[in-house]
Amino acid sequence: MPQIIIDGQYIEAAPGKTIIEAALDNGITIPHFCWHPALTVAGNCRMCLVQVGSHKKDTDGSLMFDPSGAPVVNWIPKMQIACATPVADGMIVDTVSKKTEETQESIMEFLLINHPLDCPICDEAGQCKLQEYAFTHSAGKSRFDEQKNHKDKRVPLGPQVMFDGERCISCSRCIRFADEIAKQPVLTFVRRGDKVTIETFDNTQFDSPYSMNVIDICPVGALTSMDFRFKARVWEMSFTDSICNGCARGCNVKLGVMNNELLRIEPRTNMHVNTYWMCDHGRLAPKVLVENDRISEPMVRRNGVLTGTTWDEALREAATLLQGVKAHDVAILGSAHASNEDNYALAKFATSVLKTPHVDFIKHNDPTFGDTMLKVNDVAANGIGAHSVGIHPASGGATSDQLASKITSGAIKALVVMADDVTTQSTQLAEAAASLSALIVIASNVSATSHMAHVVLPLSSFAESEGTFTNTMHRVQHFEAALVTKENERTMGLKMSRWDKFGAPNDRWTHGSRRNSRSGWRIVQQLANAMGAQWSYANAEAVFADLAGHVALFNGMTYELLDQYQGLVLGKAATPEPVGVIYESHVLKPN
Amino acid sequence: MSAQKAPTNEMQRLTFWERIYLPEIARGMGLTFKQMFKPTFTRQYPEERWEPEGSYRGRPVLVMEEDGERCVACGLCSRVCPALAIEVRAGETTKEKERFPELFEINMLRCIYCGFCEEVCPEEAIVMSKDYELVFSSQAEGVFGKDKLLVPVAQLQERLEFLRQYR
């Protein structure tokens, strides 16, 4: 393996790696714009220019050292770009020398010649690479007095991506992403020279299902999200690590929240799951589900009409309804949308409190959804998790397919549904469910099922609760609550952004609604206790600890380990895969 | 001669002339009489109002140009505000500066008149005015929206010139 020295640090780099990669593997970040680990090397921004040389040898062939013991270096007269120079044995690289610094300052001055000074307007401000390097690697002033070039602003490249030509520094990351990753080569440079800009080919638009990733990798604010444009400044939001619930891939995401409103979902690097990307569906769809059509309060059916009531009242009503039928007449539908914790609590409720064998969940398969990149046909986040924590029929129990006929024949008289809509299983089940003597729905969004229910218990969405999902690759991943509800109000405070943290109740900006919903495991626990059980889980972590102790596949897992290794594979908690080198295109400063 | 008893109260401590007050009253009247011929400093507020200098930090206002506010809703004032008094929500326009404040509110009950918002503003869009008379009868009234904050640039010339000296 070639041995190189970067800034005096001896590094063993795998052959074929470039200097920038070898440096990153060892925690040294060389400033760069156009380089991205997942894209081919373009080498056009010149920001990663470094001084490269080799150890000088004496006439007798021995290595030369200066009196202080440092190697004497034969520097290559011109600077080399770290992103395209492969490492060679004995290479010496200096990324912090005076010469390197002066070069970086010159490159920054060059890139800023035509870059508008509209940071106050630009959405990227606060997480902009150019802005950051202007502080750390720039002389801080320009010698350019002439008129800046004006180019097209506000050009839609596709349905989700807006392009601002003036801000573009021509790094070509988006062009390479479209060509190599999204496999939709429609972007290109036109009018090369100082008027260079990016356009789509005639009669095409950049509408790939992964198009919004270019917004994340754009080092400046040239590409902005039409969905998010101007909604908030990045420093006003809190970002919470979460897992996308759009499909069973379980892409690692960050949830951007301001004023208790979910404004933005963006990918988080996890080399084992989604690498650096996520699909546009995952950025947009879960947000709508979290914000729209939510069940606002616990409801019970009085004189045929669903009426709002208190939690105690609704839970009492649900317990009474369930106690009114025989154990074998109750069926439980867990959910592929709910977390492992929620499903585990429900499975435990079925076996130890209700003692019914009829436990199952509805599988959600959309053969049109999946693709060869990230999206998978299983459009629910946690099907594998639900099954592995015990949401499957015991001997003699009805499967979700058999439910409709069992209800029609009168074998099942009561049904508890969590986080799902029975109409997605079959219209027969939906029709049959209307004839149940008790239908208890624990759900976050209004659906046909919640309209039929006798008792509705509002469930916190994935953005409001803590838990784990098991993805299609059997990887258990931990997500945290990003939004404040009436349930978690007291524990959330410190995680929120400065605004949400320090605002007083009489400040108008703190008036984002706090939903009256609860985590699934808590609702099930309260229902179980209303029926005479003695459960005492304090938080999701306690449920998970119980789950890890009782379900063999989860043995040895804790939230701490899940966070440390970015998820653990079912049954393999003892042999975690290393996290690897995490590259984030933008580094958000802590609030 | 027996030792004089130490005075135990005010009446015993004072001399006869002091105790009858008359000379003291005359002395006080003399002082008042003398002041009547000296120049006065008292201002007959509110009939007589004080016009502050350009350096005065009165309530923060938004500068309004002919075609609307200068503010581009960058949110820096809101970020720097130590008292969390400013709330900005941005919207999009078709003008050259594509961002504008859809909502701009300063909670004058929180504002401490430090002037940080003015100092941080990259557009010279929020400045401290000479307005020092703030009256409201409820908490809600203390939150100033764009209707109260926007002031024509002509009225703020003095402050803007003062600020330019220190650029």
Interface residues (C-beta under 8 A of the other chain):
Chain A: D118 C119 P120 I121 A125 K153 R154 R229 F230 K231 R233 W235 E236 R498 W499 F502 G503 N506 D507 R508 W509
Chain B: V72 A73 C74 G75 L76 S78 R79 L84 E87 A90 G91 E92 K97 E98 R99 E105 N107 R110 P122 E123 Q139 V143
